[in-house]
């Protein structure tokens, strides 16, 4: 009797697994994923130009450097005792500047490679 229960349970589980596999196969061979409705099309989205993104990034890095300099000056003059805040702002500005320089170097390398392509 226990053998029949175990065999019957295995058979039902096996049948269920086969049914799930057939459903997955039907989905895989079907028409694919339907596009989401209600989302704006990519044609209606405006993408910023490379120059505007670069300009905005340079301005952001410049603002970080000015903020760090102002906090450091306030600590130096005794107007503020927030040495930790000044050091954090200084590190933020340093990391942002380093990242910007790495991007510049990559762009320069890519430009040099494009200029060296023989036509």
N, C-alpha and C positions, 0 to 999 in steps of 0.2 A: 504494500500500500504506500509506503514511503517512497519507493521507487517510482510509482505512478505519479505522485505529487511532484517530485523533483523533475521527472521527465516532462510532465504537463507544464510546469512553471517555466522550464527551459524552452519548451516549444513556443509558449506564448511570448516570452521575451525575445526569442529568436524571430518570430513572426513580426513583432513590433519593430525590431531593429531593421529587418528587411524592408518594411513599409517606410521607415524613416530614410533609409538609403535610396529607395525609389523616389521619394519626394525630393531629396537633394539632387538626384540625377536629373529629374524633370526641371528643377530650377536652374541647374547648370546648363542644360541644353536649351533652355527657354529663350525668351527675347532679351534677357539681361536685366539690368537694373533700370527701373523707370526713373526718369528725371523727377526731382522734387518739384511740387507745384507751389506757387505762391512766393518763390524766391525770385529776386530780380535777375534778369539775364546779364551775362558778362558784358554785353555790348552797351548796356545802360550805365555800367559802373565806369567812373572816370578814374584812370590811373594817373598818378602824378608823374611828371617827367623826371628823368634821372637828375637833371640839373637842380630842380627844386628840392628833391630829396637830399642831394649832396649839400646844397646851401643851408637847408634846415638843420642838417646834422652838424655842419661847421658852426653854425650859430649856437647850437645846443652845447657843444664842447666849449666854445668861447664863454658862454654864460656860466658853465661849471667852473671854469678857471677863474673868472672874475669873482664868483661867490666864494671860492676857496681863498683867494687873495684877500678879500674883504674880511673873512673870518680870521685869517691869520694876522692881519693888521690889527683887528680888534683885540686879539689876545696879546699881541706885542705891545700895544699901547695901554694895556691894563683895563680896557673898557669891557672886556668879557673874560670870564674864567672858564669858558667852554673849550678847553684844549682838545678834548676828545672829539667834539663836533668839528673843530677846525682841521684836525688830522683826518677825519673821515671824509670831509669835503675835499681835502687835498688829494687823498687817495682816489676818490671818485673821478676827479678831474684828470689825474694821472692815467688811470685805466682808460678813460674815454679818449684821451689824447693818443695813447698807445694804440688803441683799436683803430682810431682814425688814420694813424700813420701806416698801420698794416694794410688797411684798405687802399690807401694811396699807393703803397708799394706794389700791391697786386695789380692795380689799374695801370701803373706805369709799366710793369712787366708785360701785361697784356697788350698795351699800346705798342711797345717795342716789338713784340712778336708779330703783331699785325703789320707793322711797318716793314718788317724784314721778309714778309711773304713775297715771293717772286711771282709775277703774273705772266 
